């Protein structure tokens, strides 16, 4: 049985809109989650491909030297929910770690899989920037990163906190 081209196009648009709405829901949830946090970023749009690449790091200082953070990984498009990290800071030295459960879809089978990566970030954190090392187990070597202080994570650039419900 052959499906008419117009129906194929309609199905593709509906699938795209469903994905887009789901991403917007994730973005809105993450905007609220990170609203009171210090955010550092090196996210950019690649000139040739249009891919969204880089990292956002949202940091919340807890009582004493404790720190909770969320890492957002951009590998071509919008990031999923932030990777929860925790650790400590001492004399502007940040040390955090956690586990990233990366949800992927295997093609062509469209089988959903989950990869687990240990994440560790260590470096110097101040009011303007973070400079240090990022290690994501199973994703290559330790990477030196420089993130500048920004108002919001990339996904929340157009988010208006006064419109929260």
Secondary structure as UniProt FT lines:
FT   HELIX           5..34
FT   TURN            35..36
FT   STRAND          38..41
FT   STRAND          44..45
FT   TURN            47..49
FT   STRAND          52..61
FT   TURN            64..65
FT   STRAND          66..76
FT   STRAND          83..90
FT   TURN            91..92
FT   STRAND          93..106
FT   TURN            107..110
FT   STRAND          111..125
FT   STRAND          129..136
FT   TURN            137..138
FT   STRAND          143..150
FT   HELIX           154..156
FT   TURN            157..158
FT   HELIX           161..163
//
